[in-house]
Amino acid sequence: MRTLKVFCKKELVEVLRSKKFYILAGVLLLLSMLSALSARYMNEIVSLAMKGQDIPIEIPVSTWREGWSEYYSNILQMGAICIIVMFMGTVCGEKRSGTAVLTLTKLPVRDFILGKFIVIASAVATAFLISISVCYGYIYVLFGEAGNLKNVAFSVFMYIIFMLLFLSICICASTLAKNSGISALITFAALFVISLLGFIPKVGKILPSVLSGQLPTAAVGMVQNNAQAMQEIWIAIGISVVLIVGFLWTAIFSLKRQEL
């Protein structure tokens, strides 16, 4: 436990020194502002684009609900890409540079993997919390309402669980791969498979993909009053936790068997 704490401090310093946290926080912050603004002024943008054209089009009035839908849509896509780009070499990069060999002479493999997971997850979660707080404020100012904080908090909890699963896949892929490019491909492939499994009737409703799909509806409180939907979400959360442990264990087991 003591070695894990020491390594976490070292890894935290490295994440801050490399400016990865600040870049990620900046990107997520920008997405939060753009999401709220685009949802609020989409009607005006479309009307301006269609000006002078004799095409009748009825545009529904935007509400604060569109703000959350836009935000989670952007954060799931662009946020995932940013995380992969920044952390796809978190293990394989150290293996190639030789720093992993030096670190593992003083540190158990388990603490090496868990330390990286804890620090990166904390950094991403902090950046996300800053982003969603700003988004909530923007939506409230632009629409006069931003929804119930309890509902938004539940959507935050769902996103963090899904993000932890995503990071565990990323770290496992980085451990298995020889370089960052292969690590990114493995991560994208794993996420693609998880997304495909979500389309399987009945089974897909309790898999981790349901968490990402239900984020906008959870933020506006549409699933909290649906007992069946909530049961499916909690099962998906349980399966996600099992998968997180499985991917981290795979990373630890794989690294132990590798010749660095």
C-alpha positions as CSV (number, residue, x, y, z in Angstrom):
1,M,0.0,0.0,0.0
2,R,2.8,2.4,0.8
3,T,4.5,1.8,-2.6
4,L,1.2,2.4,-4.3
5,K,0.8,5.8,-2.6
6,V,4.4,6.8,-3.5
7,F,3.9,5.8,-7.1
8,C,0.5,7.6,-7.3
9,K,2.2,10.8,-6.2
10,K,4.9,10.3,-8.8
11,E,2.4,9.6,-11.5
12,L,0.3,12.6,-10.6
13,V,3.3,14.9,-10.8
14,E,4.0,13.4,-14.3
15,V,0.4,13.9,-15.5
16,L,0.5,17.5,-14.3
17,R,4.0,18.2,-15.7
18,S,3.1,16.8,-19.1
19,K,0.1,19.2,-19.2
20,K,-2.2,16.3,-20.1
21,F,-4.6,17.2,-17.4
22,Y,-4.8,20.9,-18.4
23,I,-5.2,20.0,-22.1
24,L,-8.0,17.5,-21.3
25,A,-9.7,19.9,-18.9
26,G,-9.5,22.7,-21.5
27,V,-11.0,20.5,-24.3
28,L,-13.9,19.3,-22.0
29,L,-14.5,22.9,-20.8
30,L,-14.7,24.1,-24.4
31,L,-17.1,21.3,-25.3
32,S,-19.4,22.2,-22.3
33,M,-19.6,25.8,-23.4
34,L,-20.1,25.0,-27.1
35,S,-22.7,22.4,-26.3
36,A,-24.9,24.8,-24.3
37,L,-24.5,27.6,-26.8
38,S,-25.2,25.5,-29.9
39,A,-28.3,24.0,-28.2
40,R,-29.6,27.5,-27.4
41,Y,-28.9,29.2,-30.7
42,M,-29.4,26.3,-33.1
43,N,-32.8,27.7,-34.3
44,E,-31.1,31.0,-35.1
45,I,-28.3,29.3,-36.9
46,V,-30.6,27.2,-39.0
47,S,-32.9,30.1,-39.8
48,L,-29.9,32.2,-40.8
49,A,-28.6,29.4,-43.1
50,M,-32.0,29.0,-44.7
51,K,-32.6,32.7,-45.2
52,G,-33.5,33.6,-48.7
53,Q,-34.6,30.0,-49.6
54,D,-38.2,29.2,-50.3
55,I,-38.2,26.0,-48.2
56,P,-40.7,26.0,-45.4
57,I,-39.2,24.4,-42.4
58,E,-40.6,24.3,-38.8
59,I,-37.9,24.2,-36.1
60,P,-39.0,23.2,-32.6
61,V,-38.1,25.5,-29.8
62,S,-34.9,24.5,-28.1
63,T,-35.1,23.7,-24.4
64,W,-32.6,23.0,-21.6
65,R,-33.0,19.3,-22.3
66,E,-31.4,19.8,-25.7
67,G,-28.5,21.3,-23.9
68,W,-27.8,18.1,-22.0
69,S,-28.3,15.9,-25.0
70,E,-25.8,18.0,-27.0
71,Y,-23.3,18.0,-24.1
72,Y,-23.2,14.2,-23.5
73,S,-23.2,13.5,-27.3
74,N,-20.1,15.7,-27.6
75,I,-18.4,14.5,-24.4
76,L,-18.8,10.8,-25.3
77,Q,-17.3,11.3,-28.8
78,M,-14.6,14.0,-28.5
79,G,-13.9,13.2,-24.9
80,A,-13.2,9.6,-25.7
81,I,-10.9,10.6,-28.6
82,C,-8.9,12.9,-26.3
83,I,-8.5,10.3,-23.6
84,I,-7.2,7.7,-26.1
85,V,-4.8,10.2,-27.7
86,M,-3.4,11.3,-24.4
87,F,-3.2,8.0,-22.5
88,M,-2.9,5.3,-25.2
89,G,0.9,5.1,-24.5
90,T,0.6,5.1,-20.7
91,V,2.2,1.7,-20.4
92,C,3.6,0.8,-23.8
93,G,5.4,4.1,-23.9
94,E,7.2,3.3,-20.7
95,K,8.1,-0.2,-21.9
96,R,9.6,1.2,-25.1
97,S,11.6,3.9,-23.3
98,G,12.9,1.5,-20.6
99,T,11.5,3.5,-17.7
100,A,9.0,0.6,-16.9
101,V,12.0,-1.7,-16.2
102,L,13.5,0.7,-13.7
103,T,10.1,1.4,-12.0
104,L,9.2,-2.3,-11.7
105,T,12.5,-3.1,-10.0
106,K,11.2,-1.1,-7.0
107,L,7.4,-1.6,-7.5
108,P,5.1,-4.6,-7.8
109,V,3.4,-4.9,-11.2
110,R,0.0,-4.7,-9.4
111,D,0.8,-1.3,-7.9
112,F,2.2,-0.1,-11.3
113,I,-1.0,-0.8,-13.1
114,L,-3.4,0.3,-10.3
115,G,-1.4,3.5,-9.7
116,K,-1.7,4.5,-13.3
117,F,-5.4,3.7,-13.3
118,I,-6.1,5.6,-10.1
119,V,-4.2,8.7,-11.2
120,I,-5.5,8.9,-14.7
121,A,-9.1,8.2,-13.6
122,S,-8.8,10.9,-11.0
123,A,-7.5,13.4,-13.6
124,V,-10.2,12.6,-16.1
125,A,-13.0,12.6,-13.5
126,T,-11.8,16.0,-12.2
127,A,-11.7,17.5,-15.7
128,F,-15.2,16.1,-16.3
129,L,-16.6,17.5,-13.1
130,I,-15.3,21.0,-13.9
131,S,-16.7,20.7,-17.4
132,I,-20.2,19.6,-16.4
133,S,-20.3,22.2,-13.7
134,V,-19.7,24.9,-16.3
135,C,-22.2,23.3,-18.6
136,Y,-24.9,23.3,-15.9
137,G,-24.2,27.0,-15.3
138,Y,-24.3,27.8,-19.0
139,I,-27.6,25.9,-19.5
140,Y,-29.2,27.6,-16.5
141,V,-28.2,31.1,-17.8
142,L,-29.2,30.5,-21.4
143,F,-32.5,28.6,-20.7
144,G,-33.4,29.8,-17.2
145,E,-33.5,26.1,-16.1
146,A,-31.0,23.3,-16.1
147,G,-32.9,20.4,-14.4
148,N,-32.8,18.8,-11.0
149,L,-29.3,18.5,-9.5
150,K,-30.0,15.0,-8.3
151,N,-30.8,13.8,-11.8
152,V,-27.7,15.5,-13.2
153,A,-25.6,14.0,-10.4
154,F,-26.9,10.5,-11.3
155,S,-25.9,11.0,-14.9
156,V,-22.4,12.1,-13.6
157,F,-22.2,8.8,-11.7
158,M,-23.2,6.8,-14.8
159,Y,-20.6,8.6,-16.9
160,I,-17.8,8.1,-14.4
161,I,-18.6,4.3,-14.3
162,F,-18.5,4.2,-18.1
163,M,-15.3,6.3,-18.1
164,L,-13.6,3.9,-15.6
165,L,-14.5,1.0,-17.9
166,F,-13.1,3.0,-20.9
167,L,-9.8,3.7,-19.0
168,S,-9.4,0.1,-17.9
169,I,-9.7,-1.0,-21.5
170,C,-7.2,1.7,-22.5
171,I,-4.6,0.6,-19.9
172,C,-5.1,-3.0,-20.7
173,A,-4.6,-2.3,-24.4
174,S,-1.5,-0.2,-23.7
175,T,-0.1,-3.1,-21.7
176,L,-0.8,-5.7,-24.4
177,A,0.4,-3.5,-27.3
178,K,4.0,-2.8,-28.4
179,N,3.3,0.8,-29.4
180,S,0.7,3.5,-29.0
181,G,-0.9,3.0,-32.4
182,I,-1.7,-0.7,-31.8
183,S,-2.9,0.3,-28.3
184,A,-5.4,2.8,-29.8
185,L,-6.6,0.2,-32.3
186,I,-7.2,-2.3,-29.6
187,T,-9.1,0.2,-27.5
188,F,-11.3,1.3,-30.4
189,A,-12.0,-2.3,-31.4
190,A,-13.0,-3.2,-27.8
191,L,-15.4,-0.2,-27.6
192,F,-16.8,-1.1,-31.0
193,V,-17.5,-4.6,-29.9
194,I,-19.2,-3.3,-26.7
195,S,-21.3,-1.0,-28.8
196,L,-22.3,-3.8,-31.2
197,L,-23.3,-6.1,-28.3
198,G,-25.6,-3.3,-27.2
199,F,-27.8,-4.0,-30.2
200,I,-28.5,-7.6,-29.1
201,P,-32.2,-7.8,-28.1
202,K,-32.8,-8.0,-24.3
203,V,-29.1,-8.7,-23.5
204,G,-28.0,-5.3,-24.9
205,K,-30.3,-3.5,-22.4
206,I,-28.1,-4.5,-19.5
207,L,-24.6,-4.1,-21.0
208,P,-22.3,-1.1,-20.4
209,S,-23.3,0.5,-23.6
210,V,-26.7,1.3,-22.1
211,L,-24.9,3.7,-19.7
212,S,-23.7,5.9,-22.5
213,G,-27.0,5.7,-24.3
214,Q,-29.0,6.8,-21.3
215,L,-26.8,9.7,-20.1
216,P,-29.0,12.5,-21.7
217,T,-32.2,11.0,-20.5
218,A,-30.8,10.4,-17.0
219,A,-29.6,14.1,-16.8
220,V,-33.2,15.3,-17.5
221,G,-34.8,12.8,-15.1
222,M,-36.6,10.7,-17.8
223,V,-35.3,7.3,-16.6
224,Q,-35.4,7.8,-12.8
225,N,-39.2,7.2,-12.8
226,N,-39.0,4.1,-14.9
227,A,-38.4,1.1,-12.7
228,Q,-37.4,-1.3,-15.5
229,A,-35.0,1.2,-17.0
230,M,-33.4,1.8,-13.6
231,Q,-33.0,-1.9,-13.0
232,E,-31.3,-2.3,-16.4
233,I,-29.0,0.6,-15.6
234,W,-27.9,-0.8,-12.2
235,I,-27.3,-4.3,-13.8
236,A,-25.2,-2.5,-16.5
237,I,-23.2,-0.7,-13.7
238,G,-22.6,-4.1,-12.0
239,I,-21.4,-5.7,-15.2
240,S,-19.2,-2.6,-15.9
241,V,-17.5,-3.0,-12.5
242,V,-16.8,-6.7,-13.2
243,L,-15.3,-5.8,-16.6
244,I,-13.2,-3.0,-15.0
245,V,-11.7,-5.5,-12.6
246,G,-11.2,-8.0,-15.4
247,F,-9.4,-5.6,-17.7
248,L,-7.1,-4.5,-14.9
249,W,-6.4,-8.0,-13.9
250,T,-5.6,-8.9,-17.5
251,A,-3.2,-5.9,-17.7
252,I,-1.4,-7.0,-14.4
253,F,-1.2,-10.7,-15.5
254,S,0.0,-9.8,-19.0
255,L,2.7,-7.4,-17.7
256,K,4.0,-10.0,-15.3
257,R,4.6,-12.4,-18.1
258,Q,6.3,-9.9,-20.4
259,E,10.0,-9.6,-20.8
260,L,10.8,-5.9,-20.6
